[in-house]
């Protein structure tokens, strides 16, 4: 008995190129730890500009706290073009 094909990518189709993103792990400004809690209160600011020689179309600001010292921080993430 032949196996019935399941859903998926058709035979012969090409793999799509996907954009590569750069993101650094947030570090606590108080103790230097990279062990952080959950993100809260996501804010997205739409606006273009440049940072580190690259163009961006918006910035995400996320609040979190350090699990080691309990210090609060805001993590900034650029939305690159």
N, C-alpha and C positions, 0 to 999 in steps of 0.2 A: 504494500500500500504506500503510495507517495505521500510525503508530508505536505500539508497545506501551508503556503507561505503566509507569514505573519506580516503585520504592518511594519513599515520601516522605509528606509531610503531605497528607491528603485535601483536595480542592477545597472551599472554603468554611469550613474550620476556622479558628478564631481563634488569634492569636498569644498564647502564655501569658506572663503577667507574670513577670518574674524578679527576685529580690531584688538590690538594689544593695549592694555592700560597699565599705568604705573600707579601704585598706591603703596605708601609707606605705613608701617605699623605705628599706631599712636604710642607715644611714650609719655609717661607722667612727668610734668614739669617739676614736681615736688621731690620725688624720690628716684626717678629714672626708670621705674618698672614698666614693662610692657603688658602686664597682667591687668586688664581693665574689665569693668562691668558692662552691662548691656547698654546699648545706645538708647537715648530717650529724646523726645522733642526734636524730630527732624525738621530743619528749616532749609528750604531751597531758595537761594537768591539768584535770580536770573539776571545776567548782565555779562557782557563780554569784556575781555581784558587779556593781559598776558602775565604769566608768572613762570619763572625759571626758563625764560626764552621760548615758551610755548603758549599758544592761544587757547583760551577757555571760553565756554559759553555760559557758565554758571558755577556756583559754589554751594556745596551742601555743608551745613553746620549741624553737628550732632553732639548732644550733651552726654557725658558718661562720667564715671568715677573710677578711681584706682582701687583695685581690690586689696592692695598691700597697705597703703597709707590712708585710703579713704578720701584723698584729695579730688576735688571736682575739676573737670576740664572740658573744653569744647574742642572737638576734632573737626578740622576743616578738610574737605575733599573737593578738589577741582573736577569739573565736568569738562574734560578736554574735547576739543573739536576734532 
